[in-house]
Amino acid sequence: MEEKCDFTECGFNYTLSLISGKYKMSVLYCLFRYEVVRYNELKRYLGNISFKTLTHTLRELENDDLITRKEYPQIPPKVEYRLAKKGQSLIPILQAMCDWGEINQKEEK
């Protein structure tokens, strides 16, 4: 007989807590695809995301050690984002989700 799992304490819930949100997975995947991305480039890649939402999403990802932010002391300000090691470890999961979406989206058409 299998032991009951407390989903509030398992790795699945922890992973979801890091990547849940409308744009987090898209930001992570974008940084995977383009490696180093500046703020305005990221906004262009993501489309209809507000500056406020993008800033909030980036701060959360940075606080969770999934991305790194490098600020250059120049005028105009230059800030670059890239995946941190912890964020890179999520890429196989995101890639599997992308593959699943590609397969199932084609089946619906």
DSSP file (Angstrom, degrees, kcal/mol; ACC not computed):
  #  RESIDUE AA STRUCTURE BP1 BP2  ACC     N-H-->O    O-->H-N    N-H-->O    O-->H-N    TCO  KAPPA ALPHA  PHI   PSI    X-CA   Y-CA   Z-CA
    1    1 A M              0   0    0      0, 0.0     2,-0.2     0, 0.0     0, 0.0   0.000 360.0 360.0 360.0 136.1    0.0    0.0    0.0
    2    2 A E        -     0   0    0      1,-0.1     2,-0.2     3,-0.0     3,-0.1  -0.540 360.0-117.1 -82.0 140.9    1.3    3.4   -1.0
    3    3 A E        -     0   0    0     -2,-0.2     2,-0.1     1,-0.1    -1,-0.1  -0.483  35.1-104.5 -74.0 144.1    1.9    6.1    1.7
    4    4 A K        -     0   0    0     -2,-0.2     2,-0.5     1,-0.1    -1,-0.1  -0.452  33.2-137.7 -69.8 141.2   -0.2    9.2    1.4
    5    5 A C        -     0   0    0     -2,-0.1     2,-1.0    -3,-0.1     3,-0.1  -0.862   2.2-142.4-104.0 132.0    1.7   12.2    0.0
    6    6 A D    >   -     0   0    0     -2,-0.5     3,-2.0     1,-0.2     4,-0.4  -0.812  14.5-163.8 -89.6 101.8    1.3   15.7    1.5
    7    7 A F  T 3  S+     0   0    0     -2,-1.0     3,-0.4     1,-0.3     6,-0.3   0.684  83.6  65.4 -66.0 -17.3    1.4   17.8   -1.6
    8    8 A T  T 3  S+     0   0    0      1,-0.2    -1,-0.3     5,-0.1    -2,-0.0   0.701 109.6  38.7 -74.8 -16.6    2.0   21.0    0.4
    9    9 A E  S <  S+     0   0    0     -3,-2.0    -1,-0.2     4,-0.0    -2,-0.2   0.337  97.9  98.3-113.1   5.3    5.4   19.5    1.5
   10   10 A C  S  > S-     0   0    0     -3,-0.4     4,-1.6    -4,-0.4     3,-0.4  -0.473  82.2-109.2 -99.0 168.2    6.6   17.8   -1.7
   11   11 A G  H  > S+     0   0    0      1,-0.2     4,-2.7     2,-0.2     5,-0.2   0.799 113.7  63.5 -62.1 -31.4    9.0   18.8   -4.4
   12   12 A F  H  > S+     0   0    0      1,-0.2     4,-2.4     2,-0.2    -1,-0.2   0.933 104.9  45.3 -59.4 -47.1    6.2   19.2   -6.9
   13   13 A N  H  > S+     0   0    0     -3,-0.4     4,-2.2    -6,-0.3    -1,-0.2   0.888 112.1  52.1 -65.7 -39.7    4.6   22.0   -4.9
   14   14 A Y  H  X S+     0   0    0     -4,-1.6     4,-1.2     2,-0.2    -2,-0.2   0.933 109.8  49.0 -61.5 -45.8    8.0   23.7   -4.4
   15   15 A T  H >X S+     0   0    0     -4,-2.7     4,-1.7     1,-0.2     3,-0.6   0.931 111.3  49.5 -60.5 -46.2    8.7   23.6   -8.2
   16   16 A L  H 3X S+     0   0    0     -4,-2.4     4,-2.2     1,-0.2    -1,-0.2   0.873 104.7  58.8 -61.3 -36.8    5.3   25.1   -8.9
   17   17 A S  H 3< S+     0   0    0     -4,-2.2    -1,-0.2     1,-0.2    -2,-0.2   0.818 109.4  45.1 -63.3 -28.7    5.8   27.8   -6.4
   18   18 A L  H << S+     0   0    0     -4,-1.2    -1,-0.2    -3,-0.6    -2,-0.2   0.832 124.0  29.9 -82.5 -33.7    8.9   28.9   -8.3
   19   19 A I  H  < S+     0   0    0     -4,-1.7     6,-0.5     5,-0.0    -2,-0.2   0.469  89.6 110.6-110.0  -2.2    7.5   28.8  -11.9
   20   20 A S     <  +     0   0    0     -4,-2.2     2,-0.2    -5,-0.2     3,-0.1  -0.449  45.7  84.6 -74.4 150.9    3.8   29.6  -11.4
   21   21 A G  S  > S-     0   0    0     -2,-0.1     4,-0.5     1,-0.1     3,-0.1  -0.422  88.1 -88.0 129.2 152.0    2.7   32.9  -12.7
   22   22 A K  T  4 S+     0   0    0      1,-0.2     4,-0.2    -2,-0.2    -1,-0.1   0.828 119.6  19.1 -61.1 -35.1    1.6   34.1  -16.1
   23   23 A Y  T  > S+     0   0    0      2,-0.1     4,-2.7    -3,-0.1     5,-0.2   0.519  94.1  94.2-117.9  -6.4    5.1   35.0  -17.4
   24   24 A K  H  > S+     0   0    0      1,-0.2     4,-2.5     2,-0.2     5,-0.2   0.923  91.3  44.0 -59.0 -48.1    7.7   33.2  -15.3
   25   25 A M  H  X S+     0   0    0     -6,-0.5     4,-2.5    -4,-0.5    -1,-0.2   0.880 113.8  52.0 -65.6 -36.0    8.1   30.2  -17.6
   26   26 A S  H  > S+     0   0    0      2,-0.2     4,-2.3     1,-0.2    -1,-0.2   0.904 110.2  48.3 -65.9 -41.2    8.1   32.4  -20.7
   27   27 A V  H  X S+     0   0    0     -4,-2.7     4,-2.4     2,-0.2     5,-0.2   0.937 112.9  48.2 -62.9 -46.8   10.9   34.6  -19.2
   28   28 A L  H  X S+     0   0    0     -4,-2.5     4,-1.8    -5,-0.2    -2,-0.2   0.921 113.7  46.3 -60.9 -44.5   12.9   31.5  -18.2
   29   29 A Y  H  X S+     0   0    0     -4,-2.5     4,-2.4     2,-0.2    -1,-0.2   0.877 110.8  53.1 -67.5 -36.8   12.5   30.0  -21.7
   30   30 A C  H  X S+     0   0    0     -4,-2.3     4,-2.6     2,-0.2     5,-0.3   0.915 109.4  48.5 -63.0 -43.5   13.3   33.2  -23.4
   31   31 A L  H  X S+     0   0    0     -4,-2.4     4,-1.6     1,-0.2    52,-0.3   0.839 110.5  52.5 -67.6 -31.6   16.6   33.5  -21.4
   32   32 A F  H  < S+     0   0    0     -4,-1.8    -2,-0.2    -5,-0.2    -1,-0.2   0.933 113.5  43.3 -64.8 -45.7   17.4   29.9  -22.3
   33   33 A R  H  < S+     0   0    0     -4,-2.4    -2,-0.2     1,-0.2    -1,-0.2   0.891 128.6  26.4 -68.7 -41.0   16.9   30.6  -26.0
   34   34 A Y  H  < S-     0   0    0     -4,-2.6     2,-2.2    -5,-0.2    -1,-0.2   0.465  86.5-154.6-107.0  -3.1   18.7   34.0  -26.1
   35   35 A E  S  < S+     0   0    0     -4,-1.6     2,-0.5    -5,-0.3    48,-0.5  -0.375  76.8  34.9  66.5 -70.4   21.1   33.5  -23.2
   36   36 A V  S    S+     0   0    0     -2,-2.2     2,-0.4    46,-0.1    46,-0.2  -0.968  74.8 174.8-118.4 124.3   21.7   37.2  -22.3
   37   37 A V  E     -A   81   0A   0     44,-2.5    44,-2.6    -2,-0.5     2,-0.2  -0.988  23.3-137.0-134.9 135.3   18.8   39.6  -22.7
   38   38 A R  E  >  -A   80   0A   0     -2,-0.4     4,-2.5    42,-0.2     5,-0.2  -0.492  34.8-103.9 -84.0 161.0   18.3   43.2  -21.9
   39   39 A Y  H  > S+     0   0    0     40,-0.9     4,-2.1     1,-0.2     5,-0.1   0.902 118.5  44.0 -53.4 -53.5   15.1   44.5  -20.2
   40   40 A N  H  > S+     0   0    0      1,-0.2     4,-2.0     2,-0.2    -1,-0.2   0.836 112.1  53.8 -67.0 -32.5   13.6   46.1  -23.3
   41   41 A E  H  > S+     0   0    0      2,-0.2     4,-2.6     1,-0.2    -1,-0.2   0.930 108.3  50.3 -63.3 -44.4   14.5   43.1  -25.5
   42   42 A L  H  X S+     0   0    0     -4,-2.5     4,-2.1     1,-0.2    -2,-0.2   0.905 108.5  52.1 -60.4 -42.6   12.7   40.8  -23.1
   43   43 A K  H  X S+     0   0    0     -4,-2.1     4,-1.3     1,-0.2     6,-0.4   0.904 110.5  48.6 -61.4 -41.5    9.7   43.0  -23.2
   44   44 A R  H  < S+     0   0    0     -4,-2.0     3,-0.2     1,-0.2    -2,-0.2   0.913 110.7  50.5 -64.8 -42.9    9.6   42.8  -27.0
   45   45 A Y  H  < S+     0   0    0     -4,-2.6    -1,-0.2     1,-0.2    -2,-0.2   0.870 112.8  46.4 -62.5 -36.9   10.0   39.0  -27.0
   46   46 A L  H  < S-     0   0    0     -4,-2.1     2,-0.6     1,-0.2    -1,-0.2   0.666  91.3-162.5 -85.6 -17.4    7.1   38.6  -24.5
   47   47 A G     <  +     0   0    0     -4,-1.3     2,-1.6    -3,-0.2    -1,-0.2  -0.617  65.8  33.6  81.8-115.9    4.7   40.9  -26.2
   48   48 A N  S    S+     0   0    0     -2,-0.6     2,-0.4    -4,-0.0    -1,-0.2  -0.166  82.9 123.5 -81.3  44.9    1.7   42.1  -24.2
   49   49 A I        -     0   0    0     -2,-1.6    -2,-0.1    -6,-0.4     2,-0.1  -0.883  58.3-126.8-103.8 135.8    3.4   42.3  -20.7
   50   50 A S     >  -     0   0    0     -2,-0.4     4,-2.5     1,-0.1     5,-0.2  -0.367  19.9-116.4 -76.3 159.7    3.4   45.6  -18.9
   51   51 A F  H  > S+     0   0    0      1,-0.2     4,-2.6     2,-0.2     5,-0.2   0.905 116.8  52.2 -60.6 -41.5    6.6   47.1  -17.6
   52   52 A K  H  > S+     0   0    0      1,-0.2     4,-2.3     2,-0.2    -1,-0.2   0.921 111.4  45.3 -61.7 -45.8    5.3   46.8  -14.0
   53   53 A T  H  > S+     0   0    0      2,-0.2     4,-2.7     1,-0.2    -1,-0.2   0.902 113.2  49.9 -66.7 -41.5    4.5   43.0  -14.4
   54   54 A L  H  X S+     0   0    0     -4,-2.5     4,-2.7     2,-0.2     5,-0.2   0.931 111.6  48.4 -63.0 -45.3    7.8   42.3  -16.2
   55   55 A T  H  X S+     0   0    0     -4,-2.6     4,-2.2     1,-0.2    -2,-0.2   0.921 113.4  47.3 -60.2 -44.9    9.7   44.1  -13.4
   56   56 A H  H  X S+     0   0    0     -4,-2.3     4,-2.3     2,-0.2    -2,-0.2   0.914 112.9  48.8 -63.1 -44.2    7.8   42.2  -10.7
   57   57 A T  H  X S+     0   0    0     -4,-2.7     4,-2.4     1,-0.2    -2,-0.2   0.919 111.5  49.1 -62.4 -45.3    8.4   38.9  -12.5
   58   58 A L  H  X S+     0   0    0     -4,-2.7     4,-2.3     1,-0.2    -1,-0.2   0.892 110.3  51.3 -63.5 -40.1   12.1   39.5  -12.9
   59   59 A R  H  X S+     0   0    0     -4,-2.2     4,-2.8    -5,-0.2    -1,-0.2   0.919 110.5  48.6 -63.4 -43.3   12.5   40.4   -9.3
   60   60 A E  H  X S+     0   0    0     -4,-2.3     4,-1.7     2,-0.2    -2,-0.2   0.927 112.6  47.6 -63.0 -44.0   10.7   37.2   -8.1
   61   61 A L  H  <>S+     0   0    0     -4,-2.4     5,-2.8     1,-0.2     6,-1.0   0.876 113.7  48.2 -64.6 -37.5   12.9   35.1  -10.4
   62   62 A E  H ><5S+     0   0    0     -4,-2.3     3,-1.6     4,-0.2    -2,-0.2   0.910 109.7  51.8 -68.7 -42.3   16.0   36.8   -9.2
   63   63 A N  H 3<5S+     0   0    0     -4,-2.8    -2,-0.2     1,-0.3    -1,-0.2   0.811 108.8  51.6 -63.8 -29.6   15.0   36.4   -5.5
   64   64 A D  T 3<5S-     0   0    0     -4,-1.7    -1,-0.3    -5,-0.2    -2,-0.2   0.335 115.6-118.6 -88.0   6.8   14.4   32.7   -6.2
   65   65 A D  T < 5S+     0   0    0     -3,-1.6    21,-0.5     2,-0.2    22,-0.4   0.789  81.8 120.0  61.1  31.0   18.0   32.5   -7.7
   66   66 A L  S   <S+     0   0    0     -5,-2.8    18,-2.3    20,-0.2     2,-0.3   0.724  76.3  23.7 -93.3 -26.0   16.6   31.4  -11.1
   67   67 A I  E    S-B   83   0A   0     -6,-1.0     2,-0.4    16,-0.3    16,-0.2  -0.916  71.0-137.0-132.8 161.1   18.0   34.4  -13.0
   68   68 A T  E     -B   82   0A   0     14,-3.0    14,-1.7    -2,-0.3     2,-0.5  -0.920  10.6-151.2-118.0 149.9   20.9   36.8  -12.5
   69   69 A R  E     -B   81   0A   0     -2,-0.4     2,-0.5    12,-0.2    12,-0.2  -0.977   7.8-168.3-121.1 127.2   20.8   40.5  -13.1
   70   70 A K  E     -B   80   0A   0     10,-2.9    10,-2.7    -2,-0.5     2,-0.5  -0.970   4.9-164.1-120.2 121.3   23.9   42.4  -14.1
   71   71 A E  E     -B   79   0A   0     -2,-0.5     8,-0.2     8,-0.2    -2,-0.0  -0.884   6.9-150.5-107.2 131.4   23.7   46.2  -14.0
   72   72 A Y  E     -B   78   0A   0      6,-3.1     2,-1.9    -2,-0.5     6,-1.0  -0.864  19.3-126.9-101.1 130.8   26.3   48.3  -15.8
   73   73 A P        +     0   0    0      0, 0.0     2,-0.3     0, 0.0    -2,-0.0  -0.518  68.8 107.8 -78.4  82.6   27.1   51.7  -14.3
   74   74 A Q  S    S-     0   0    0     -2,-1.9     4,-0.1     4,-0.1    -2,-0.1  -0.928  70.6 -80.3-147.6 169.5   26.6   53.8  -17.4
   75   75 A I  S    S+     0   0    0     -2,-0.3     3,-0.0     2,-0.1     0, 0.0  -0.992 116.6  33.2-121.5 125.6   24.2   56.3  -18.9
   76   76 A P  S    S-     0   0    0      0, 0.0    -1,-0.1     0, 0.0    -2,-0.0   0.622 112.7-110.1 -68.9 158.0   21.7   55.3  -20.2
   77   77 A P        -     0   0    0      0, 0.0     2,-0.5     0, 0.0    -2,-0.1  -0.235  30.3-157.0 -59.6 143.1   21.5   52.4  -17.7
   78   78 A K  E     + B   0  72A   0     -6,-1.0    -6,-3.1    -4,-0.1     2,-0.4  -0.988  13.5 177.0-126.0 124.3   22.2   48.9  -19.1
   79   79 A V  E     - B   0  71A   0     -2,-0.5   -40,-0.9    -8,-0.2     2,-0.4  -0.993   6.9-167.3-129.3 132.7   20.8   45.8  -17.4
   80   80 A E  E     -AB  38  70A   0    -10,-2.7   -10,-2.9    -2,-0.4     2,-0.4  -0.929   3.3-158.4-121.1 145.3   21.2   42.3  -18.6
   81   81 A Y  E     +AB  37  69A   0    -44,-2.6   -44,-2.5    -2,-0.4     2,-0.3  -0.931  16.4 163.7-120.7 145.3   19.5   39.1  -17.4
   82   82 A R  E     - B   0  68A   0    -14,-1.7   -14,-3.0    -2,-0.4     2,-0.2  -0.965  43.5 -83.8-150.7 164.4   20.6   35.5  -17.8
   83   83 A L  E     - B   0  67A   0    -48,-0.5   -16,-0.3    -2,-0.3     2,-0.1  -0.506  38.9-140.7 -71.2 137.0   19.7   32.2  -16.3
   84   84 A A     >  -     0   0    0    -18,-2.3     4,-2.6    -2,-0.2     5,-0.2  -0.412  34.9 -96.2 -83.0 171.7   21.4   31.3  -13.1
   85   85 A K  H  > S+     0   0    0      1,-0.2     4,-1.5     2,-0.2   -19,-0.1   0.901 128.1  51.0 -58.3 -41.7   22.6   27.7  -12.5
   86   86 A K  H  4 S+     0   0    0    -21,-0.5     4,-0.4     1,-0.2    -1,-0.2   0.883 110.7  49.3 -63.8 -38.6   19.3   26.9  -10.6
   87   87 A G  H >4 S+     0   0    0    -22,-0.4     3,-1.3   -21,-0.2     4,-0.4   0.877 106.4  55.7 -67.7 -38.3   17.3   28.3  -13.5
   88   88 A Q  H >< S+     0   0    0     -4,-2.6     3,-1.2     1,-0.3    -1,-0.2   0.831  98.6  62.6 -62.4 -31.6   19.3   26.3  -16.0
   89   89 A S  T 3< S+     0   0    0     -4,-1.5     4,-0.3     1,-0.2    -1,-0.3   0.689  98.2  57.2 -69.5 -15.9   18.3   23.1  -14.1
   90   90 A L  T X> S+     0   0    0     -3,-1.3     4,-2.2    -4,-0.4     3,-0.7   0.618  82.1  88.8 -84.5 -14.2   14.7   23.9  -14.9
   91   91 A I  H <> S+     0   0    0     -3,-1.2     4,-3.2    -4,-0.4     5,-0.3   0.865  81.2  55.1 -59.4 -41.6   15.2   23.9  -18.7
   92   92 A P  H 3> S+     0   0    0      0, 0.0     4,-2.1     0, 0.0    -1,-0.3   0.888 110.4  48.3 -58.9 -35.0   14.7   20.1  -19.2
   93   93 A I  H <> S+     0   0    0     -3,-0.7     4,-2.0    -4,-0.3    -2,-0.2   0.935 114.1  44.9 -67.2 -46.7   11.3   20.5  -17.5
   94   94 A L  H  X S+     0   0    0     -4,-2.2     4,-2.3     1,-0.2    -1,-0.2   0.877 112.5  52.2 -65.3 -37.5   10.4   23.5  -19.6
   95   95 A Q  H  X S+     0   0    0     -4,-3.2     4,-2.8    -5,-0.2    -1,-0.2   0.904 108.1  50.9 -65.2 -41.2   11.6   21.8  -22.8
   96   96 A A  H  X S+     0   0    0     -4,-2.1     4,-2.5    -5,-0.3    -1,-0.2   0.891 110.5  49.6 -62.7 -39.1    9.5   18.7  -22.0
   97   97 A M  H  X S+     0   0    0     -4,-2.0     4,-2.4     2,-0.2    -2,-0.2   0.898 111.3  49.4 -65.1 -40.1    6.5   21.0  -21.6
   98   98 A C  H  X S+     0   0    0     -4,-2.3     4,-2.4     2,-0.2    -2,-0.2   0.930 111.8  47.9 -63.7 -46.1    7.3   22.7  -24.9
   99   99 A D  H  X S+     0   0    0     -4,-2.8     4,-2.3     1,-0.2    -2,-0.2   0.923 111.6  50.2 -60.6 -45.2    7.6   19.4  -26.7
  100  100 A W  H  X S+     0   0    0     -4,-2.5     4,-2.6     1,-0.2     5,-0.3   0.914 111.2  49.6 -59.7 -43.8    4.3   18.2  -25.1
  101  101 A G  H  X S+     0   0    0     -4,-2.4     4,-2.5     1,-0.2     5,-0.2   0.892 109.0  51.6 -63.2 -41.2    2.6   21.4  -26.3
  102  102 A E  H  X S+     0   0    0     -4,-2.4     4,-1.6     2,-0.2    -1,-0.2   0.930 113.5  44.5 -61.5 -46.2    3.9   21.1  -29.8
  103  103 A I  H  X S+     0   0    0     -4,-2.3     4,-1.4     1,-0.2    -2,-0.2   0.939 118.8  41.0 -64.1 -48.9    2.6   17.5  -30.1
  104  104 A N  H  X S+     0   0    0     -4,-2.6     4,-1.1     1,-0.2    -1,-0.2   0.795 110.7  56.4 -76.1 -28.6   -0.8   18.1  -28.6
  105  105 A Q  H  X S+     0   0    0     -4,-2.5     4,-0.8    -5,-0.3     3,-0.3   0.894 107.2  50.2 -67.7 -38.9   -1.4   21.4  -30.3
  106  106 A K  H  < S+     0   0    0     -4,-1.6     3,-0.5    -5,-0.2    -2,-0.2   0.861 106.3  56.1 -65.8 -35.8   -0.8   19.7  -33.7
  107  107 A E  H  < S+     0   0    0     -4,-1.4    -1,-0.2     1,-0.2    -2,-0.2   0.794 104.9  52.6 -67.1 -28.5   -3.3   17.0  -32.8
  108  108 A E  H  <        0   0    0     -4,-1.1    -1,-0.2    -3,-0.3    -2,-0.2   0.718 360.0 360.0 -80.4 -21.3   -6.0   19.6  -32.1
  109  109 A K     <        0   0    0     -4,-0.8    -1,-0.2    -3,-0.5    -2,-0.2   0.475 360.0 360.0 -78.7 360.0   -5.7   21.3  -35.5
